Amino acid sequence: MESGAKGSLRKMLLPLALAQFICSFAGSNMNVMINDIRADLHTTVQGVQVCITLFLLVMAALMIPGGKLTDRWGRKRCFTMGLTIYGIGAVLSAAAPGLGLLILGNSIFEGVGTALLIPPVYILVTLLYTDFKSRAAAFGLVSAMGGVGAATGPLIGGAITSAISWRAAFVFQALIIVIIVLLARGIKDPRPADPGRSFDTVGAVLSATGLVLLVGGIMAADKNLALMGGLIAAGAIIIAGFFGWVRGRERAGKPALLSTKLFRNRVSNLGMITQNVQWTMLMGTSFVVSVYLQTVRKYDAIQTGVIFTAATVGILVSSLAAGRLARRFRQRTLILTGFVAAIAGIVVLVTLANRHQGPWYFAPGLFLTGLGVGLMITPSVNVVQSAFPENLQGEISGLSRSVSNLGSSFGTAIGGTILVVGAANGWHSYAVAMIVLAAIGLVGLAATIMLPASKAGQGAVPDAGAHDRLSQAGQGHRR
C-alpha cells in the first residue's frame, strides 16, 4: 500500500476511533457522579442506575437496526446522523433540571445516536482495511479506544465533576462530538448506499422490545420477584417470536432484520458469547466498585475516578499491543488469557477490599481486570467480524455491537440490583455482586475453551467463502 493511501486511511480511522472512545466513555463516566447527580436532581442511587442502564440498553436494542440502516442510508450518513443525535443528547443532559430530562438526553438521545454511529465504525474498518495485519492494527486502535473510554470515564468524569460539575462532563462529550464531526468530513464510504433496500420494522420492534423487557426484569428484582419473572418471561417470549418472524420472512423470500445464517457459524457464536461476558464483567465491575466507594466508603467523584486509573493502565497496556499480540499468538489464546486475568482481578478486588480499608488496595484487582478485558476485546471482535463476507458486514456488525452493549447493560443491571437489594449491608452486597460477576466470567472462559485453536490470522479477511471455512474450522482440532 502506498504511503499516500496509508495516510488517507489513518485520517479516516481517527474519527472512527474517537467515536468509539466517546461512546464507551459515556457508558462509564456517570458511575463516579452518582452522589452529585443524586443530590442535584433530588433522586436516588437507583434512579441514576436506571439512567445508566437504559443508555446501555437502548444501544443494545437498536444496534441491530442501526447496522441494517447502514446499507440503506450509507455508512458515512449513518455515522454523521448518529453523531448529531448524540450531541443533542449531551446538551440536553447538561441542562437537565430533573431525572426525566437526563434520561431523555443521556439514555434516549445518546443511546439512539450511539446505535446509529457505532455499526458504521466497524463496517468501515472492515471494508477499508483488507489485509489481516492492517485490519488487526485498525481494530486494535478502535477497540483500545473503546476500552480506554470505558476505563477513563470514571477518571475524566470524576475530575470534571470535582473541578466544575457533573453537567460539565456532558459538555465535554458535546465538544468531542463536534471535533469528530469535523474530522469525519474526510471519510469516504467504500460502498454506495442502497436506498431501495427494504427495512424490517416489525423485526426491529420485536427485538428491541424483547431486550428491554429482559433487562427490565433483572432491574425489577429488588421490587417484586413476580414482576421480575413476568418481565423476563415476556422478554424471552418476544425474542422467540422475533426469531420466528425472521425465519418466516426468510422462507417467504422477504428481507429480514437479521439473517438466521449469522447464528449458524459456531466460531462466531462463541465469539459473541465472549464479547457479551467481557463487557458484563467490565461495566458491572466499574458500576459496583464505583457505587461501593461512594456510598459505603464515602469517596467523592475525583477520589473514585483516580482509583480507576489502575484499570485504565491495564486496558492501555493490553489493548494498544493488540495488533502485535495478534501476530504472535492465537486469538483463542489471547481471549483465554484475558478471561483468566479478569476473573483473577475480581477475586483480588473482593479479597483485598475485605481485609484492608485503604483505597489503593482496589488498584491491583482493577489493574488485572482492565488488563484482562483489554487483552481479549480485539481478538473477540476480529473473530466475529471476520467470520462473514462483506455483504453481511452490516448485519454482523450490528449484532456484534448489540451483544456487547447488552453485556454492558447486563453488568450494570445485575450489579446494581444486587447492591440495591443488599443496601443495608454494604460489604456483603458488594462481595455478592462481585462474585456473581466472576461466575459470569467463567461462562465466557468456557466459551473460549470451545473455540477452535486456529492460528492468528486464520480467516481474518472476510471473503465469499469465509462462512463455510470457519464453520468447518469449528469442527476441527482443538487445543
C-alpha positions in Angstrom: 0.0 0.0 0.0 1.4 3.4 -1.0 2.2 5.9 1.7 -0.4 8.3 0.5 -3.1 5.7 0.7 -1.9 4.8 4.2 -2.1 8.4 5.3 -5.6 8.7 3.9 -6.7 5.6 5.8 -5.2 6.9 9.1 -7.1 10.2 8.7 -10.3 8.2 8.3 -9.5 5.9 11.2 -9.0 8.7 13.7 -12.7 9.9 13.9 -13.9 6.3 14.0 -11.6 5.6 16.9 -12.7 8.8 18.7 -16.3 7.9 18.2 -15.8 4.5 19.9 -13.9 6.3 22.7 -16.7 8.8 23.5 -19.5 6.2 23.3 -17.6 3.9 25.7 -16.7 6.9 27.9 -20.5 7.8 28.2 -21.2 4.3 29.4 -18.9 4.6 32.5 -18.3 8.2 33.3 -21.6 8.6 35.2 -20.6 6.0 37.7 -18.5 8.5 39.7 -21.2 11.2 39.5 -23.8 9.2 41.3 -23.8 11.2 44.6 -23.5 14.5 42.8 -26.4 13.8 40.4 -28.5 12.3 43.2 -28.1 15.4 45.3 -28.5 17.9 42.4 -31.6 16.3 40.9 -33.1 15.1 44.2 -33.2 11.5 43.1 -31.8 8.1 44.3 -28.9 5.8 43.5 -31.4 3.5 41.9 -32.7 6.4 39.7 -29.2 7.1 38.4 -28.7 3.4 37.9 -31.8 3.3 35.7 -30.4 6.2 33.6 -27.1 4.4 33.1 -28.6 1.1 32.4 -31.2 2.5 30.0 -28.4 4.2 28.0 -26.6 0.9 27.6 -29.9 -0.9 26.9 -31.1 1.5 24.2 -27.7 1.0 22.5 -28.1 -2.8 22.6 -31.7 -2.8 21.5 -31.2 -0.5 18.5 -27.7 -1.7 17.4 -29.1 -4.4 15.0 -31.5 -2.0 13.3 -28.7 0.6 13.2 -26.4 -1.9 11.4 -29.1 -2.7 8.8 -29.7 1.0 8.1 -26.1 1.4 7.1 -26.7 -0.5 3.9 -29.8 1.6 3.1 -28.6 5.0 4.1 -24.8 4.5 3.7 -22.1 4.1 6.3 -21.0 7.7 6.5 -24.5 9.2 6.6 -25.5 6.9 9.5 -22.3 7.8 11.3 -22.9 11.6 10.9 -26.6 11.3 11.9 -25.6 9.3 15.0 -23.1 11.9 16.0 -25.7 14.7 15.6 -28.3 12.9 17.7 -25.7 12.0 20.3 -24.5 15.7 20.5 -28.1 16.9 21.1 -28.5 14.3 23.8 -25.3 15.5 25.5 -26.5 19.1 25.5 -29.9 18.1 26.9 -28.2 16.1 29.7 -26.0 19.0 30.6 -29.1 21.3 31.0 -31.4 18.7 32.7 -33.4 20.1 35.6 -34.5 16.7 36.7 -34.1 12.9 36.2 -36.7 12.8 33.5 -34.8 15.1 31.1 -31.5 13.5 32.0 -32.9 10.1 30.9 -34.3 11.7 27.7 -30.9 13.2 26.9 -28.5 10.6 28.1 -30.4 7.3 27.9 -32.6 8.0 24.8 -30.8 10.5 22.5 -27.3 9.4 23.3 -28.3 5.8 23.2 -30.0 6.2 19.8 -27.1 8.2 18.4 -24.6 5.6 19.5 -26.7 2.8 17.9 -26.5 4.7 14.6 -22.9 5.6 14.7 -21.1 2.5 16.1 -22.0 -0.1 13.4 -20.5 2.1 10.6 -17.3 2.3 12.7 -16.7 -1.5 12.5 -18.1 -1.9 9.0 -15.8 0.9 7.6 -12.8 -0.6 9.3 -13.5 -4.0 7.8 -14.1 -2.5 4.3 -11.2 -0.1 4.3 -8.5 -2.4 5.7 -8.4 -5.5 3.5 -5.4 -7.4 4.9 -5.1 -9.1 8.3 -2.1 -7.1 9.5 -3.5 -3.7 8.9 -7.0 -4.7 9.9 -5.8 -6.2 13.2 -4.0 -2.9 13.9 -7.0 -0.8 13.0 -9.4 -3.0 15.1 -6.7 -2.8 17.8 -6.8 1.0 17.9 -10.6 1.2 17.7 -11.1 -1.5 20.4 -8.4 0.1 22.5 -10.1 3.5 22.3 -13.3 1.8 23.4 -11.6 0.1 26.3 -9.8 3.3 27.3 -13.0 5.3 27.0 -14.8 2.9 29.4 -11.8 2.8 31.8 -11.0 6.6 31.8 -14.7 7.5 32.1 -14.6 7.4 35.9 -11.2 9.3 36.0 -12.1 12.1 33.5 -15.7 12.3 34.7 -14.6 12.5 38.3 -12.0 15.2 37.6 -14.6 17.3 35.7 -17.3 16.7 38.3 -15.0 17.7 41.2 -13.4 20.7 39.4 -16.6 22.1 37.8 -19.8 20.0 38.0 -21.3 16.7 36.6 -23.0 18.8 33.9 -19.7 19.9 32.5 -18.9 16.2 31.8 -21.7 16.2 29.2 -20.5 19.5 27.8 -17.1 17.7 27.3 -18.9 15.0 25.4 -20.6 17.5 23.1 -17.2 19.2 22.4 -15.7 15.8 21.4 -18.6 15.2 19.1 -18.0 18.5 17.3 -14.4 17.5 16.8 -15.4 14.1 15.4 -17.9 15.7 13.0 -15.1 17.9 11.7 -12.6 15.1 11.3 -15.3 12.8 9.7 -15.6 15.1 6.6 -12.7 13.2 5.1 -14.3 9.7 5.4 -15.1 8.1 2.1 -17.7 5.2 2.1 -16.2 2.3 0.0 -19.6 1.1 -1.0 -22.6 3.1 -2.3 -25.8 3.3 -0.3 -28.9 1.2 -1.4 -31.9 3.5 -0.7 -34.2 0.9 -2.2 -33.4 -1.7 0.3 -36.4 -2.5 2.5 -36.3 -2.3 6.3 -37.9 -4.9 8.6 -39.8 -2.6 11.0 -41.7 -5.4 12.8 -38.5 -7.3 13.4 -36.8 -4.1 14.8 -39.7 -3.5 17.2 -39.8 -7.2 18.4 -36.1 -7.4 19.0 -35.9 -4.1 20.9 -39.0 -4.8 23.0 -37.7 -8.3 23.9 -34.3 -7.0 25.1 -35.8 -4.1 27.1 -38.1 -6.5 28.9 -35.3 -8.9 29.7 -33.1 -6.2 31.3 -36.1 -4.6 32.9 -36.9 -7.9 34.6 -33.4 -8.0 36.1 -33.7 -4.5 37.4 -37.1 -5.3 38.9 -35.6 -7.9 41.2 -35.5 -5.5 44.2 -39.1 -4.6 43.9 -41.1 -7.8 43.2 -39.9 -11.2 42.2 -43.2 -11.9 40.4 -42.8 -8.8 38.3 -39.2 -9.8 37.6 -40.2 -13.3 36.5 -43.1 -11.9 34.4 -40.9 -9.3 32.6 -38.1 -11.9 31.9 -40.6 -14.4 30.6 -42.3 -11.9 28.4 -39.0 -10.8 27.0 -38.0 -14.4 26.3 -41.3 -15.0 24.5 -41.0 -11.9 22.4 -37.4 -12.7 21.5 -38.6 -16.2 20.4 -41.3 -14.5 18.4 -38.7 -12.3 16.8 -36.7 -15.4 15.6 -40.0 -17.0 14.4 -40.8 -13.8 12.4 -37.3 -13.6 10.9 -37.4 -17.3 9.8 -40.9 -16.7 8.3 -39.7 -13.8 6.2 -36.7 -15.7 5.0 -38.8 -18.6 3.9 -41.1 -16.2 2.1 -38.1 -14.7 0.3 -38.5 -11.3 2.1 -35.7 -9.3 3.6 -35.5 -9.7 7.4 -33.9 -7.5 10.1 -31.4 -10.2 10.8 -30.3 -13.2 8.7 -30.5 -16.5 10.6 -27.3 -17.6 8.9 -25.5 -15.4 11.3 -26.3 -17.9 14.0 -25.1 -20.9 12.1 -21.5 -20.1 12.5 -20.2 -21.9 15.6 -17.0 -19.8 15.8 -18.9 -16.5 15.6 -21.5 -17.6 18.1 -18.8 -18.5 20.7 -17.0 -15.2 19.9 -20.2 -13.2 20.6 -20.6 -15.0 24.0 -17.1 -13.9 24.9 -17.9 -10.3 23.8 -21.0 -10.2 25.9 -19.3 -11.6 29.0 -16.3 -9.3 28.7 -18.5 -6.2 28.8 -20.7 -7.6 31.5 -17.6 -8.0 33.7 -16.0 -4.6 32.8 -19.1 -2.5 33.2 -20.5 -4.5 36.1 -17.2 -4.2 38.0 -17.0 -0.5 37.2 -20.5 0.2 38.5 -20.3 -2.0 41.6 -16.9 -0.6 42.7 -17.9 3.0 42.0 -21.2 2.7 44.0 -19.4 0.9 46.9 -16.7 3.6 47.1 -19.1 6.5 47.0 -22.0 5.1 49.2 -20.1 2.9 51.7 -16.5 4.4 51.8 -17.9 7.9 51.1 -15.3 8.8 48.5 -16.0 11.8 46.2 -16.0 11.8 42.4 -12.3 12.6 41.9 -11.1 10.1 44.6 -13.2 7.4 43.0 -12.0 8.3 39.5 -8.4 8.3 40.5 -8.7 4.7 41.9 -9.9 3.6 38.5 -6.6 4.8 36.9 -5.4 1.2 37.6 -8.0 -0.2 35.3 -7.2 2.4 32.7 -3.5 1.4 32.8 -4.3 -2.3 32.5 -6.5 -1.7 29.4 -4.0 0.6 27.8 -1.1 -1.9 28.2 -3.0 -4.8 26.7 -5.3 -3.1 24.1 -2.5 -1.0 22.5 -0.4 -4.1 22.0 -3.4 -5.9 20.4 -2.1 -5.8 16.8 1.4 -7.1 17.8 -0.1 -9.8 20.0 -2.4 -10.9 17.3 0.5 -11.7 15.0 2.3 -13.7 17.7 -0.5 -15.6 19.4 -3.7 -17.3 18.5 -6.9 -15.4 19.0 -8.2 -18.2 21.3 -5.0 -17.9 23.5 -5.4 -14.2 23.9 -9.1 -14.4 24.9 -8.4 -17.3 27.3 -5.6 -15.4 29.0 -7.8 -12.3 29.2 -10.6 -14.1 31.0 -8.2 -15.7 33.5 -6.7 -12.3 34.3 -10.1 -10.6 34.6 -11.6 -13.2 36.8 -8.5 -13.2 39.0 -8.8 -9.4 39.2 -12.4 -9.7 40.5 -11.3 -12.2 43.1 -8.5 -9.8 44.2 -11.0 -6.9 44.4 -13.1 -8.9 46.8 -10.2 -10.3 48.9 -8.2 -7.1 49.4 -11.2 -4.8 49.9 -12.4 -7.1 52.8 -9.0 -7.1 54.6 -7.8 -3.5 54.0 -9.6 -0.1 54.3 -7.1 1.8 52.2 -8.3 3.0 48.7 -5.2 1.7 46.8 -6.0 -1.9 47.8 -8.5 -1.7 45.0 -5.8 -1.0 42.4 -4.3 -4.5 41.9 -7.7 -6.0 41.2 -8.8 -3.2 38.9 -5.5 -3.4 37.0 -5.9 -7.2 36.5 -9.5 -6.8 35.4 -8.6 -4.0 32.9 -5.6 -5.9 31.6 -7.7 -9.0 31.0 -10.5 -7.2 29.3 -8.2 -5.1 27.1 -6.3 -8.3 26.1 -9.4 -10.0 24.7 -11.5 -7.2 23.3 -9.7 -7.0 19.9 -9.4 -10.8 19.2 -13.0 -11.3 20.1 -14.1 -8.6 17.7 -11.8 -9.9 15.0 -13.1 -13.5 15.4 -16.7 -12.4 15.0 -16.3 -9.7 12.4 -14.0 -11.7 10.2 -16.3 -14.7 10.1 -18.5 -13.3 7.4 -18.2 -11.9 3.8 -18.6 -8.2 3.0 -22.3 -8.5 2.1 -23.1 -9.5 5.7 -20.8 -6.9 7.5 -23.7 -4.6 8.2 -25.7 -7.3 9.9 -22.9 -8.9 11.9 -21.6 -5.5 13.0 -25.0 -4.5 14.4 -25.4 -7.9 16.0 -21.9 -7.9 17.5 -22.2 -4.4 18.9 -25.7 -5.3 20.2 -24.4 -8.3 22.0 -21.5 -6.3 23.5 -23.8 -3.5 24.7 -26.3 -5.9 26.0 -23.4 -7.3 28.1 -22.8 -3.8 29.4 -26.4 -3.3 30.4 -26.5 -6.8 32.0 -23.4 -5.9 34.1 -24.9 -2.6 35.3 -28.3 -4.1 35.9 -27.1 -7.2 37.7 -24.5 -5.5 39.8 -26.7 -2.5 40.6 -29.7 -4.7 41.5 -27.7 -6.8 43.9 -26.3 -3.6 45.6 -29.8 -2.1 46.0 -31.2 -5.3 47.4 -28.4 -5.6 50.0 -28.1 -1.8 50.6 -28.3 -2.3 54.4 -25.1 -4.4 54.3 -22.7 -2.5 52.0 -19.8 -5.0 52.2 -21.9 -8.1 51.8 -23.8 -6.8 48.8 -20.5 -5.6 47.2 -19.0 -9.1 47.7 -22.0 -10.9 46.4 -22.2 -8.7 43.3 -18.5 -9.2 42.5 -18.7 -13.0 43.0 -21.7 -13.1 40.6 -19.7 -11.2 38.0 -16.8 -13.6 38.4 -19.1 -16.5 38.0 -20.4 -15.0 34.7 -16.8 -14.7 33.7 -16.5 -18.4 34.0 -19.2 -18.7 31.3 -17.0 -16.7 28.9 -14.0 -18.7 29.8 -15.9 -21.9 28.9 -17.0 -20.5 25.6 -13.4 -19.5 24.8 -12.1 -23.1 25.5 -14.6 -24.3 22.9 -13.2 -22.0 20.2 -11.1 -23.8 17.6 -7.4 -23.4 18.0 -6.8 -21.7 14.7 -3.7 -19.7 14.1 -3.7 -16.0 14.5 -5.0 -14.5 11.3 -6.8 -17.6 10.1 -10.0 -16.4 8.4 -9.2 -12.8 9.3 -10.1 -11.4 6.0 -13.7 -11.8 5.1 -14.5 -13.2 1.6 -17.2 -15.2 -0.1 -16.0 -18.4 1.4 -15.3 -17.3 5.0 -18.6 -18.6 6.4 -18.1 -22.1 5.1 -14.4 -22.3 6.1 -15.0 -21.1 9.6 -17.9 -23.4 10.1 -15.6 -26.3 9.1 -12.9 -25.0 11.4 -15.4 -25.1 14.3 -15.4 -28.9 13.9 -11.6 -29.3 13.6 -8.9 -29.9 16.1 -8.8 -28.0 19.5 -6.1 -27.2 21.8 
